[in-house]
Amino acid sequence: MLVSNADAKILKRKLQAEQDRPAAAEAHLLRVACFEVAIRLMSDEVDAYQACPSAKCRRRRGCVGRPFRCSPVIRDRGVKHDITRLIEGLYWTMLQKLANGRSFNDDLDHARPS
């Protein structure tokens, strides 16, 4: 069976899209994880746990997140970070570590102050 050049191009694009779909899902999960770490870092920087409604955060003396109840506190205390740049920095750092075969869960946990 012969396949036309146009059909071959369409099949190639579909195959590429199928291969890219899992990578896009993983990139989204990595960005979500980086967002959570960024919120925790900013929260811990201004000791937002002191005013957090979560008893877990107050006991740990730091943000445990999910849900992030301290966002208003962070905003009120004037964190000096651009969250977009912070997330991008975390994302690219973690992406490089993933490319080198390291697990991002371990590294994201270590990115947070204990």
C-alpha positions as CSV (number, residue, x, y, z in Angstrom):
1,M,0.0,0.0,0.0
2,L,1.3,3.4,-1.0
3,V,0.9,6.4,1.3
4,S,0.9,9.9,-0.1
5,N,3.4,12.4,1.0
6,A,0.7,14.5,2.7
7,D,-0.7,11.5,4.5
8,A,2.8,10.5,5.7
9,K,3.3,14.0,7.1
10,I,-0.1,13.8,9.0
11,L,0.8,10.4,10.4
12,K,4.2,11.8,11.5
13,R,2.6,14.8,13.2
14,K,0.1,12.5,15.0
15,L,2.9,10.2,16.1
16,Q,4.9,13.2,17.4
17,A,1.8,14.5,19.3
18,E,1.3,11.1,20.9
19,Q,4.9,11.0,22.0
20,D,4.8,14.6,23.4
21,R,1.6,14.1,25.4
22,P,3.2,12.3,28.4
23,A,6.1,14.8,28.4
24,A,3.6,17.7,28.6
25,A,1.8,16.0,31.5
26,E,5.0,15.5,33.3
27,A,6.1,19.1,32.7
28,H,2.7,20.3,34.1
29,L,3.2,18.1,37.3
30,L,6.7,19.5,37.7
31,R,5.4,23.1,37.4
32,V,2.7,22.4,40.0
33,A,5.3,20.9,42.4
34,C,7.6,24.0,41.8
35,F,4.7,26.3,42.5
36,E,4.0,24.5,45.8
37,V,7.7,24.7,46.8
38,A,7.8,28.4,45.9
39,I,4.8,29.2,48.1
40,R,6.4,27.2,51.0
41,L,9.7,29.0,50.6
42,M,8.0,32.5,50.6
43,S,5.8,31.5,53.5
44,D,8.7,30.3,55.6
45,E,10.7,33.4,54.7
46,V,8.2,35.7,56.4
47,D,7.2,33.2,59.2
48,A,3.7,33.1,57.9
49,Y,3.0,30.0,60.0
50,Q,2.6,32.3,63.0
51,A,-0.6,33.6,61.5
52,C,-1.7,30.5,59.6
53,P,-5.1,29.0,60.4
54,S,-3.5,25.5,60.1
55,A,-2.4,23.9,63.4
56,K,0.0,21.7,61.4
57,C,1.9,24.7,60.1
58,R,2.1,26.3,63.6
59,R,3.3,23.0,65.1
60,R,6.0,22.6,62.4
61,R,6.9,26.3,62.5
62,G,6.8,26.4,58.8
63,C,4.4,25.9,55.9
64,V,3.2,22.3,55.3
65,G,1.0,23.5,52.4
66,R,-1.9,21.9,50.6
67,P,-4.1,23.7,51.1
68,F,-2.1,26.9,51.2
69,R,-3.9,29.0,53.8
70,C,-1.1,31.4,54.3
71,S,-1.2,33.1,50.9
72,P,-2.9,36.3,52.3
73,V,-0.3,36.4,55.1
74,I,2.5,36.2,52.6
75,R,1.0,39.0,50.5
76,D,0.4,41.2,53.6
77,R,3.9,40.7,54.8
78,G,5.4,41.9,51.5
79,V,7.5,39.1,50.2
80,K,10.1,40.5,47.9
81,H,10.1,37.7,45.3
82,D,8.6,37.5,41.9
83,I,6.8,34.2,42.2
84,T,6.9,33.6,38.4
85,R,10.7,34.0,38.3
86,L,11.0,31.8,41.4
87,I,8.9,29.0,39.9
88,E,10.8,29.3,36.6
89,G,14.1,29.0,38.4
90,L,12.9,26.0,40.4
91,Y,11.5,24.4,37.2
92,W,14.7,24.7,35.2
93,T,16.9,23.6,38.1
94,M,14.7,20.5,38.6
95,L,14.5,19.8,34.9
96,Q,18.3,19.7,34.7
97,K,18.4,17.3,37.7
98,L,15.8,15.1,36.1
99,A,17.8,15.0,32.8
100,N,20.7,13.8,34.9
101,G,18.6,10.9,36.3
102,R,17.7,12.3,39.7
103,S,14.2,12.1,41.3
104,F,12.4,15.5,41.5
105,N,10.4,14.5,44.6
106,D,13.6,14.1,46.7
107,D,15.1,17.4,45.4
108,L,11.9,19.4,45.9
109,D,11.7,18.2,49.5
110,H,15.3,19.3,50.0
111,A,14.5,22.7,48.5
112,R,12.3,23.4,51.4
113,P,13.9,24.5,54.7
114,S,13.3,22.0,57.5
